[in-house]
Amino acid sequence: LGNSTTDGQDDRFEIPNFVLMGNPGTGKTTIARLIGQLLKELGILKRGHTVEVTKKDLTNSFVAGIPQATMACVEAADEGVLFIDEAHSLGKKDGGVNNEGSGNDVVSTLCSAMTDPSRHFSVVLAGYEEEMAAVFKLDPGFERRFNQNFIVLEDYRPEVLKKILLNHFEEQGYTVSEELIEPIP
């Protein structure tokens, strides 16, 4: 997943970043949380917690500017994962509450933080596949920081959804009668 640093200052691994793409309900948030746990178990991150944010959290500039709001999220994710849900919205120019440059400011700030050797966190972006292309056009170096760790999550087939639902019921202590489980002709 990563390469050990070669500068002699630190025996830690380079931290991988990921892009998760898929429709709602395909498990992007769950996978982001699992990435944090996995990176902790591998010794790459010390805490492995997941800080879940959206564009609104990164661009909340009522008190401070966008770079400060973004860096507050980065600092909260120290030794863990900064999970940006609906990251595709960073590439949108809505002309409303967020000005057209808000996505640019967020991506620029993230690029700097991701290459700052004093920062130790993983970034996981989640969004829709086609719309994510606009995010990577905001800064030519942003896509490179994900080192081709792009994962496209397909929609679940009905039989898989059925198993997930039944497992969830079982974990909660419920039982489901056989007649409800059998397919309807």
N, C-alpha and C positions, 0 to 999 in steps of 0.2 A: 504493500500500500504506500510505502514511502521510502525515501532514501535517507540514510544516516547523514548527518551534517559532516562536512569534511574540513571545517575551519579549525578544528581542534579545541574549540571553546565549549562544545556541548556534545554529549553523546546521544542526544535526542534525535528522533526521526523527523524528516520533513512531513508536515501534516497534510494529508490529502483533503481536497475539497470535492464536492459532488454537486451534480445537477440532476434532479429527479423530475421527470416529465411524464405527465399523464392526466387523464380526466379526473374529476372529483371522485373520491371513493376508492382510488386504486392503492392507497396505503402510503402515500408520500410522507405524511407526518409520522406515521409509525416507523417507517424505514429511517427517517432522520433521527429519531430517538434511539433506534437500534445502532445506528452508526456511532453515536456518542458513546454508548455502552461498549461497543466493540473496540473503538479506539482507546478507551480506558483499559479494557482487558489486555490489549496488546501493548500497553505501556506508552502509547503515543501521547495520550492526554492524561492528566492527573485526576481530573474530576469527571469528565465525560457527560456532564449535564447538558441539557438542550435548552437554549433560550429561543423561544418561538416569537418571531416578530413578523410584521407586514410592512408595506410601504408607509403606512400611517405612522408607525412607531419610529421609522428611520427618518421621516421628514417632519416630525413634530417640531416646528420651529417657533412656537409661541414664546418660549422662554429663551431658547438658544437657536443657533443656526442649524441647518441640515447636517453639516459635518459634525457638530457637537452632538446632535441627537443620534447620529449613526455611530459615533465613537462610544457613546454611552452604552449602546447595545453591544458593541464589540467588547467593551470592558466587562460587561455582565457575562459574556460568553467565555471569558478567560479560562483556559484549560478545559473547554467544552466545545459545544457546537452552537454556532449562530445559524439558526434555521429561519430562512426568509421564505415564508409561505406566500403564494401568489406573486412570486418574484417577477413574473411577466408584466405586472403592472408598472414596474420601474421603467419600462420602455414606452409607456403610453404618455402622450401629451394631452392632458385633459383640460388645460386652460381654466380649470375651476379653482378649487381650494389649493391644490398644489400647482406651482408654476411649472412651465415647460422644462425648466432646468433641474427639477428636483431629482429625477432619476439619474441625471448626469452627476449631480453632486454626491448622491449616495454611492454610485459605482466608483467614482473617483476616490472617495474616502475609503471605500472597501479595498480598492486596489492598493492604496498606500498601506493600509493596516495589514493586509495579507502578506506583504513583502517586508514588513517591519520585523527584524529579528527579535525585538523585545516582546512581540505579541505571540501568543501561543493558543490558537483556536482553529477550528475547522469551520468552513462555510458550506452550508447545504442550501441550495436554491431549489424551490419547487414551483412548477408552473406548467402551463400548457405548451406543448412542443412547438407549435408554429409561432406563437407569440414570444417565446424566449429569444428568438433570433434578434428581435429589436433591442433586447437588453444588451446583447453582446456587441451590438453596433455602437453603443454609447462610449465605449473605450476599447481601442484595439487590443490592449493587453489583458482585458478582463477574462476573456474566454481561455486564454493560455494558463491562467491560474487554476483552472480546473483539470488540467492535464488529461484531457479526454475522458474524465470520469463522468460521462453522461449516461444516465440510465433511463430508458423509456419503459414505463410501466403500462402494460396492456390492461384493458378492462377484464374483470373477472368473468369467467363463464358461469352460467347459472348453477351448475353442479358444485362449483367451488364456493360460490356464495352460500349455497345450502349448507355445506360442511362448516363454513365459518360460523354461520348462524347457530347451527346445532351445537358446535363446540362452545360457543358463548353461553347458550342456555345451560349446558352441562356444567360449565365453570361457575355459573350462578346458582347451581343446585336445583335447576328445573329439569323436569322430564317432559318429553314430547311423545304423545301417543303415536303408535305405528301408522294409524290411518291418516294422520296429518303428514307423515313423512313420505308415504307412498305417492307416486306421481298421479296426477289427475288425468284420466284418459281424454 
